[in-house]
Amino acid sequence: MVILAAIAAALAVVLIARLAGGRKLPARWSSRSPSDTGPQASLPQVQPIALSALRQQFHVLALGLPALPEETPGPAHQALLTEVSTTLGRADLSPRYTPRRPQLLPQLIQSVNDSTASARSISRIIGSDPVLAVNLLRIANSPLYRFQRREVQSIERAVTLVGNDGIRQIISAALIQPVMNPSDRDGGRFSRLLWDHTLRMSLAAADHARSMEREDGFAAQLAALLRGLSVAMVVQATADAYARRPLLQPSAVVLLQLIERCAAETAARIARHWELAPAIVQALQDSDGAGSGLGRSLQLGELAASLSMLCNAGALPADEAEAQLALQLPAHVAGWLWKRVSADAADGADSAA
């Protein structure tokens, strides 16, 4: 009963975490074309089975369970699984499972893409939306993004420190975070850990895309953010389905099956709804990572993020996690990327010293 109660609480968190309001999303975020320089084709590909196992291990951790329950879902759960899959698979995806779009985004992206735009002009646009400004500063001061020990207290200073490419990444994360992150008062463990995982995945995917695939890092980051957002949508739809069946105890096995079955296509549907570049949609649909550079970067980002989260939770030794990452990358790249996604652990160690 304790396990089932924990599952039910985790499912309910997403209902609280979803905001009633929202902002309009951009008409189009396009990625630039790959350069003539090809990717590091000689490196091994992330094995889908291994990545799926790590993904499931992280989700079990996020649900607060010691291990995946050994259960076979009965007919009632199977009917719910089919219902949720059908709901999320519809072409006219329900507005409840499609985030509303930020109105400022086209103006922001146009400014950030303009090489002549000043830090002051960009910060003025961001400052016109207090919620966006607060979220952006919070992310800019997080260990994963902070480039100096002293806290950044102004948008203009943040733009100056990280540059246009850096601020583009922080803006996109700041726009998507409210959809996934619960309010402080609800204590939603699953949603907080999902956001943490998503942010790490987006950083790693962007860095891998730029350094290894010669792809647009921003496009890879956006794909990773949508991947995390799609998991939140699957959990939302599952929680809604169980709420309509108050006598049916929520099943972690069903939830994990739905995430594995529906998250990738849900992310691709949202990307099409937002009119994102076809390369981003393809990367989100690319289950084995072999179809595109962005797809490979997305998989590598998810691998790095999952290893980092498991390591932080004490479920995996740091040297073993870094060794798994090194199997997919040149040693120096793996070492640098591991430091990037584990920056908060290093930060905590520095603070304790």
C-alpha positions in Angstrom: 0.0 0.0 0.0 2.9 2.4 0.7 4.3 1.8 -2.8 0.9 2.3 -4.4 0.4 5.5 -2.4 3.7 6.8 -3.5 2.8 6.1 -7.1 -0.5 7.8 -6.8 1.1 10.9 -5.2 3.7 11.1 -7.9 1.0 10.9 -10.6 -1.0 13.6 -8.8 2.0 15.9 -8.7 1.7 16.6 -12.4 -1.9 17.7 -12.1 -0.7 20.3 -9.6 2.4 21.1 -11.6 0.6 22.1 -14.8 -0.2 25.8 -14.9 -3.7 26.9 -15.8 -2.3 29.8 -17.9 0.5 30.0 -20.3 2.2 32.0 -23.1 2.1 31.5 -26.8 5.0 29.5 -28.3 6.9 30.6 -31.4 5.7 30.3 -34.9 9.0 28.6 -35.9 12.3 27.8 -34.3 14.5 26.5 -37.1 17.9 24.9 -36.8 20.7 25.8 -39.1 21.9 23.3 -41.7 24.7 21.0 -40.7 28.1 22.1 -41.9 30.1 20.2 -44.5 32.2 18.6 -41.7 30.6 15.2 -40.9 30.0 13.7 -37.5 32.4 11.3 -35.7 31.0 8.3 -37.5 33.5 5.8 -36.0 32.2 6.2 -32.5 29.7 3.5 -31.2 26.0 4.3 -31.1 24.1 4.3 -27.9 22.3 1.0 -27.7 18.5 1.6 -27.5 18.0 -1.3 -25.0 20.7 0.0 -22.6 19.3 3.6 -22.9 15.8 2.3 -22.2 17.0 0.5 -19.1 18.7 3.6 -17.8 15.7 5.7 -18.6 13.4 3.3 -16.7 15.9 3.2 -13.7 15.7 7.0 -13.5 11.9 7.1 -13.7 11.7 4.5 -10.9 14.0 6.7 -8.8 11.9 9.8 -9.6 8.8 7.9 -8.4 10.4 7.3 -5.1 10.3 3.5 -5.5 13.1 1.1 -4.3 12.7 -1.0 -7.5 10.2 -1.6 -10.3 7.3 -3.7 -8.8 7.1 -7.2 -10.2 3.5 -7.1 -11.4 1.5 -7.9 -14.5 -1.1 -5.3 -15.2 -4.6 -6.8 -15.3 -7.4 -6.1 -17.9 -8.5 -2.8 -16.3 -4.9 -1.5 -16.4 -4.5 -2.7 -20.0 -7.7 -0.9 -21.0 -6.3 2.3 -19.4 -3.0 1.9 -21.2 -4.8 1.6 -24.5 -7.0 4.6 -23.7 -4.0 6.8 -22.8 -2.0 5.7 -25.9 -5.0 6.5 -28.1 -5.5 9.9 -26.5 -1.8 10.9 -26.9 -1.7 9.4 -30.4 -4.5 11.5 -31.9 -3.5 14.0 -34.6 -5.5 16.7 -32.9 -3.6 16.4 -29.6 -5.8 17.7 -26.7 -5.0 21.2 -25.6 -4.6 19.8 -22.1 -1.5 17.9 -23.3 -0.1 20.7 -25.5 1.6 23.7 -23.8 0.5 27.1 -24.8 3.0 29.3 -26.6 4.9 32.3 -25.1 4.0 35.5 -26.9 7.4 37.0 -26.5 9.3 34.2 -28.1 9.4 35.4 -31.8 10.7 38.8 -30.7 13.2 37.2 -28.4 14.6 34.8 -31.0 14.8 37.5 -33.6 16.8 39.7 -31.2 19.1 36.9 -30.1 19.7 35.8 -33.7 20.6 39.4 -34.6 24.4 39.7 -34.3 24.0 43.5 -33.8 21.5 43.2 -30.9 22.9 44.6 -27.7 22.7 43.0 -24.3 20.5 45.9 -23.2 18.0 45.4 -26.0 17.7 41.7 -25.3 17.4 42.2 -21.5 14.7 44.9 -22.1 12.5 42.3 -24.0 13.0 39.7 -21.3 12.3 42.2 -18.6 8.9 43.0 -20.0 7.8 39.6 -18.8 8.4 39.4 -15.0 7.8 35.6 -14.8 10.2 34.9 -17.7 12.8 37.2 -16.1 12.6 35.5 -12.7 12.9 32.0 -14.3 15.8 33.1 -16.5 17.8 34.5 -13.6 17.1 31.4 -11.5 18.4 29.1 -14.3 21.4 31.4 -15.1 22.4 31.1 -11.4 22.0 27.4 -11.2 25.2 25.3 -11.0 24.7 23.9 -14.4 24.8 27.3 -16.1 26.7 29.6 -13.7 30.1 30.7 -15.0 31.2 32.6 -11.9 30.8 32.2 -8.1 29.0 35.6 -7.6 25.3 35.5 -8.3 24.0 37.2 -11.5 21.4 39.8 -10.4 20.4 41.4 -13.8 19.3 40.1 -17.1 21.8 42.4 -18.9 24.6 41.0 -16.9 23.5 37.4 -17.7 23.4 38.2 -21.4 26.9 39.7 -21.2 28.3 36.7 -19.4 27.0 33.9 -21.5 26.6 35.6 -24.9 23.9 35.2 -27.4 24.2 31.4 -27.8 24.1 30.9 -24.1 21.2 33.2 -23.5 19.2 31.5 -26.2 19.6 28.2 -24.3 18.6 29.8 -21.0 15.6 31.5 -22.6 14.3 28.3 -24.0 14.7 26.5 -20.7 13.1 29.4 -18.8 10.1 29.3 -21.1 9.5 25.6 -20.8 10.3 25.2 -17.0 6.9 26.5 -15.7 5.1 23.8 -17.6 7.1 21.1 -16.0 8.0 22.4 -12.6 5.6 22.4 -9.7 5.0 25.3 -7.3 7.1 25.4 -4.2 4.2 24.4 -2.0 3.2 21.1 -3.6 6.6 19.4 -3.0 6.3 17.4 -6.3 9.3 15.0 -6.3 8.7 13.5 -9.7 8.3 16.9 -11.5 11.4 18.4 -9.8 13.6 15.4 -10.7 12.1 15.3 -14.3 13.0 19.0 -14.8 16.5 18.4 -13.4 17.0 15.5 -15.7 15.6 17.5 -18.7 17.9 20.4 -18.1 21.0 18.1 -17.9 19.8 16.3 -21.1 19.4 19.6 -22.9 22.9 20.8 -22.0 24.6 17.6 -22.9 22.7 17.3 -26.2 23.5 20.8 -27.2 27.2 20.4 -26.4 27.4 17.0 -28.2 25.7 18.5 -31.3 28.1 21.4 -31.5 31.3 19.5 -30.8 30.7 16.0 -32.2 28.0 16.3 -34.9 28.6 19.8 -36.2 24.9 20.4 -35.7 23.0 23.4 -34.3 23.3 23.1 -30.5 20.2 25.1 -29.9 18.1 22.7 -32.0 19.5 19.8 -30.0 18.7 21.6 -26.8 15.2 22.3 -27.8 14.6 18.7 -28.9 15.8 17.6 -25.4 13.5 20.0 -23.7 10.6 18.7 -25.7 11.6 15.2 -24.9 11.3 16.0 -21.2 8.1 17.9 -21.6 6.6 15.0 -23.4 7.2 12.7 -20.4 5.3 15.3 -18.3 2.4 15.1 -20.8 2.4 11.3 -20.6 2.3 11.4 -16.8 -0.5 14.0 -17.0 -2.6 11.9 -19.3 -2.0 8.8 -17.1 -3.0 10.7 -13.9 -6.1 11.9 -15.6 -7.1 8.4 -16.7 -6.6 7.0 -13.2 -8.5 9.9 -11.7 -11.5 8.8 -13.7 -11.1 5.4 -12.1 -11.0 6.1 -8.4 -11.2 2.4 -7.5 -8.2 1.4 -9.6 -4.9 1.7 -7.9 -2.3 3.5 -10.1 0.4 1.2 -11.5 4.0 2.2 -11.9 4.4 -0.5 -14.5 1.7 0.9 -16.6 3.1 4.4 -16.3 6.6 3.3 -17.3 5.2 1.4 -20.3 3.3 4.5 -21.4 6.3 6.7 -21.1 8.3 4.2 -23.2 5.5 3.8 -25.8 4.2 7.4 -26.1 6.9 10.0 -25.1 8.9 10.1 -28.3 5.8 10.5 -30.6 4.2 12.9 -28.2 7.3 15.1 -28.3 7.3 14.9 -32.1 3.6 15.9 -32.3 4.3 18.9 -30.0 7.2 19.9 -32.2 5.0 19.8 -35.3 2.3 21.7 -33.5 4.9 24.4 -32.7 6.0 24.3 -36.4 9.6 23.5 -35.5 12.2 22.5 -38.1 11.7 19.1 -39.6 15.2 18.1 -38.4 14.0 18.5 -34.8 10.9 16.4 -35.4 13.0 13.7 -37.0 15.4 13.7 -34.1 12.5 13.2 -31.6 11.1 10.3 -33.7 14.5 8.7 -34.1 14.4 5.9 -31.6 17.8 4.4 -32.3 19.7 7.6 -32.9 21.1 6.4 -36.2 19.0 8.6 -38.5 20.5 12.0 -37.8 23.2 13.9 -36.0 20.5 15.6 -33.8 19.1 12.2 -33.0 22.5 10.9 -31.9 23.0 14.1 -29.8 19.5 13.6 -28.2 20.3 10.1 -27.2 23.8 11.0 -25.9 22.2 13.8 -23.9 19.6 11.5 -22.3 22.4 8.9 -21.5 24.5 11.6 -19.8 21.6 13.0 -17.9 20.3 9.6 -16.7 23.8 8.6 -15.5 24.2 11.9 -13.7 20.9 11.7 -11.9 21.5 8.1 -10.8 25.0 9.0 -9.6 23.6 12.0 -7.6 21.1 9.7 -6.0 23.8 7.3 -4.9 22.4 4.6 -7.2 25.5 4.4 -9.4 29.2 5.1 -8.5 30.6 8.2 -10.2 33.5 6.4 -11.8 31.2 3.7 -13.3 28.8 6.4 -14.7 31.7 8.3 -16.3 33.1 5.0 -17.7 29.8 4.3 -19.4 29.8 7.7 -20.9 33.4 7.2 -22.1 32.3 4.2 -24.1 30.4 6.5 -26.4 32.8 9.4 -26.7 36.5 10.3 -27.0 38.0 10.3 -23.5 38.6 14.1 -23.3 35.1 14.8 -24.6 33.5 12.4 -22.1 35.4 13.9 -19.2 34.4 17.4 -20.1 30.8 16.5 -20.7 30.6 14.6 -17.5 31.8 17.7 -15.6 29.2 19.7 -17.4 26.2 17.6 -16.4 27.6 17.0 -12.9 28.4 20.7 -12.2 26.1 20.8 -9.2 27.9 17.9 -7.6 31.2 19.7 -8.0 29.7 22.9 -6.8 28.5 21.1 -3.6 31.9 19.7 -3.1 33.5 23.1 -3.4 31.0 24.6 -1.0 31.8 21.9 1.6 35.5 22.3 1.3 
